[in-house]
Amino acid sequence: MAIAHSVNHPPDIDKGPMVMGLCWATTALAIIAVWLRAYVRTKTRAQGWDDYVAYMAMVDLLSFKTEVANTLEYGFGRHVVYVLPTVQGVTKWTIIAEIQSYSAVFLVKLSVCLFILRVLGPTHRYIARFLKLMMAIMAMLTVAAMLTDALQCFPLAKAWNRTLKGTCISHEVLTRLTEGFGAIGCATDFACVIIPIFIFHGLQMNARTKTALYIVMGLGLITAACAIGKSITSNFASDDPTYDFVPVEIWAAFEGNVGLFVACMPVLRPLFIKVLNGSTLDSKATDRNRDAGDKTTSPLPYLNVQRPPRSFQPQDNDSDKNKLIPVGNIMVSTMMDVNSDLRRSIDLEMTNLFERDRRFGVLV
């Protein structure tokens, strides 16, 4: 980062407290959302990889905030002319914080993708393949971005100590690479918003619940805006990096924390139901209802059948299998005794659908 010495110094304005306040305010929202997510998943006995990755993202975001705090101790947020003795410390911890933010944002998006895969039924194979491809692209993009920051100079210490011998990537190239990473990251942000909305549309929920989920997931567009903002405000050729990079750190904090907050919202739907209706999150009560075979409206709008007990297992008869043909998601029998075969096929389909909705939190 280039540093200019000027006789006419700008006013000594310190934006450090504002940076720290905004970072921790958004982090507090993310912490609350993740804690409630852990509570819901524990009560419903539905912990999965999407939850574990969300917890890892929270740890990464807390580490990022610690590194931002370290930059503030060295004078980040003030004009460089007032922090010349400690500018090396600012640059060092800024680079570390940027690398940590790439990791945190990737884990947030990965959690969203894993959650969607968990909710998807067997009829959404193409969406599942697309999500897996997107996760692979995000992983490669994140590694590339982290390596770009970590290998911008050789040795890396030359990035904050220009007196050392070595070579560095030009500031213009770093800026262009950051803009490219931001553009691709923005595209993945949009995908993480649009795909869940498409999936929620096919789930059995009332209109009010769906509308609320659409609004919450629409907030994920904020993360896309943050990615754009972070990209266009990054200028590695700045003569005043300790002051000019303040917006970059704020955008990075918002992108990770708001993204994680939004990612947790769909999981908290059972908690909202409990608060509004006074129902229970205890999965044992749900199990008792399921084993009792209580009447429930089918996710298939033209059916109203008995919910199968958890212990239900369809008969495995090869002669029957050969005489069942798929019609949509239902296996329809070609045998003369249509009613019994169709009933068994519907029971099997209903078992799969109810299990999927239980994981998602639709049934509590």
BELLIN-V130224 format. One record per backbone hydrogen bond with DSSP energy under -1.0 kcal/mol. CO is the residue of the C=O (numbers start at 1). NH is the residue of the N-H. E is the energy in kcal/mol with one decimal. If there is no record, write none. Layout:
{{CO;NH;E} {CO;NH;E}}
This chain:
{{7;9;-1.3} {11;13;-1.8} {15;19;-2.3} {16;20;-2.6} {17;21;-2.5} {18;22;-2.5} {19;23;-2.3} {20;24;-2.4} {21;25;-1.9} {22;26;-2.1} {23;27;-1.9} {24;28;-2.1} {25;29;-1.3} {26;30;-1.8} {27;31;-2.6} {28;32;-2.3} {29;33;-2.3} {30;34;-2.6} {31;35;-2.6} {32;36;-2.4} {33;37;-2.0} {34;38;-2.5} {35;39;-2.1} {36;40;-2.6} {37;41;-2.7} {38;42;-2.1} {39;43;-2.4} {40;44;-2.4} {41;46;-2.4} {43;283;-1.8} {48;52;-2.0} {49;53;-2.5} {50;54;-1.5} {51;55;-2.2} {52;56;-2.0} {53;57;-2.3} {54;58;-1.9} {55;59;-1.9} {56;60;-2.3} {57;61;-2.5} {58;62;-2.1} {59;63;-2.1} {60;64;-2.3} {61;65;-2.1} {62;66;-1.8} {63;67;-2.1} {64;68;-2.2} {65;69;-2.2} {66;70;-1.6} {67;71;-1.8} {68;72;-1.8} {69;73;-1.5} {71;76;-2.4} {72;75;-1.1} {75;78;-1.8} {77;15;-2.3} {79;82;-1.9} {80;83;-1.3} {83;86;-1.2} {86;90;-1.5} {87;91;-2.4} {88;92;-2.4} {89;93;-2.3} {90;94;-1.9} {91;95;-2.0} {92;96;-1.8} {93;97;-2.3} {94;98;-2.2} {95;99;-2.1} {96;100;-2.2} {97;101;-2.2} {98;102;-1.8} {99;103;-1.6} {100;104;-2.3} {101;105;-2.5} {102;106;-1.9} {103;107;-2.1} {104;108;-1.9} {105;109;-2.2} {106;110;-2.5} {107;111;-2.2} {108;112;-1.8} {109;113;-2.3} {110;114;-2.5} {111;115;-2.1} {112;116;-2.3} {113;117;-2.4} {114;118;-1.7} {115;119;-1.6} {116;120;-2.2} {121;124;-1.6} {124;128;-2.1} {125;129;-2.4} {126;130;-2.2} {127;131;-2.6} {128;132;-2.3} {129;133;-2.2} {130;134;-2.6} {131;135;-2.5} {132;136;-1.9} {133;137;-2.3} {134;138;-2.7} {135;139;-2.2} {136;140;-2.3} {137;141;-2.7} {138;142;-2.6} {139;143;-2.3} {140;144;-2.4} {141;145;-2.5} {142;146;-2.6} {143;147;-2.6} {144;148;-2.1} {145;149;-1.8} {146;150;-2.5} {147;151;-2.5} {152;169;-3.0} {154;167;-1.7} {155;158;-1.8} {156;159;-2.4} {157;160;-1.1} {157;161;-1.4} {161;164;-1.7} {167;154;-2.9} {170;174;-2.0} {171;175;-2.3} {172;176;-2.2} {173;177;-2.6} {174;178;-2.3} {175;179;-2.0} {176;180;-2.2} {177;181;-2.7} {178;182;-2.2} {179;183;-2.0} {180;184;-2.1} {181;185;-2.5} {182;186;-2.3} {183;187;-1.7} {184;188;-2.0} {185;189;-2.0} {186;190;-2.1} {187;191;-1.9} {188;192;-2.2} {190;194;-2.9} {191;195;-2.1} {193;197;-1.4} {194;198;-2.0} {195;199;-2.2} {196;200;-3.0} {197;201;-1.5} {199;202;-1.4} {200;203;-1.3} {203;205;-1.4} {206;210;-2.2} {207;211;-2.5} {208;212;-2.1} {209;213;-2.3} {210;214;-2.6} {211;215;-2.2} {212;216;-2.4} {213;217;-2.9} {214;218;-2.0} {215;219;-1.1} {217;220;-1.6} {218;221;-1.9} {219;222;-2.2} {221;225;-2.1} {222;226;-2.4} {223;227;-2.2} {224;228;-2.0} {225;229;-2.8} {226;230;-2.8} {227;231;-1.7} {228;232;-2.4} {229;233;-1.4} {235;238;-1.5} {239;4;-1.1} {240;243;-1.2} {240;244;-3.0} {241;245;-1.7} {242;77;-2.8} {243;246;-1.2} {245;249;-1.8} {246;250;-1.9} {247;251;-2.8} {248;252;-2.3} {249;253;-2.1} {250;254;-2.4} {251;255;-2.6} {252;256;-1.9} {253;257;-2.3} {254;258;-2.2} {255;259;-1.2} {256;260;-2.1} {257;261;-2.3} {258;262;-2.5} {259;263;-2.2} {260;264;-1.4} {265;268;-1.1} {266;269;-1.2} {268;272;-1.9} {269;273;-2.3} {270;274;-2.1} {271;275;-2.3} {272;276;-2.5} {273;277;-3.1} {274;278;-1.8} {282;286;-1.3} {283;287;-2.4} {284;288;-2.2} {285;289;-2.0} {286;290;-2.4} {287;291;-3.0} {288;292;-1.7} {289;294;-1.6} {290;293;-1.3} {300;303;-2.3} {309;312;-2.0} {317;321;-2.5} {318;322;-2.2} {320;323;-1.2} {321;324;-1.8} {323;334;-3.2} {325;332;-3.1} {327;330;-1.9} {330;327;-3.4} {332;325;-3.0} {336;338;-2.0} {337;341;-1.4} {338;342;-2.9} {339;343;-2.3} {340;344;-2.3} {341;345;-2.5} {342;346;-2.7} {343;347;-2.3} {344;348;-2.0} {345;349;-2.4} {346;350;-3.1} {347;351;-2.3} {348;352;-1.9} {349;353;-2.4} {350;354;-2.9} {351;355;-2.0} {352;356;-2.0} {353;357;-2.5} {354;358;-2.2} {355;359;-1.9} {356;360;-1.9} {357;361;-1.9} {357;362;-2.3}}
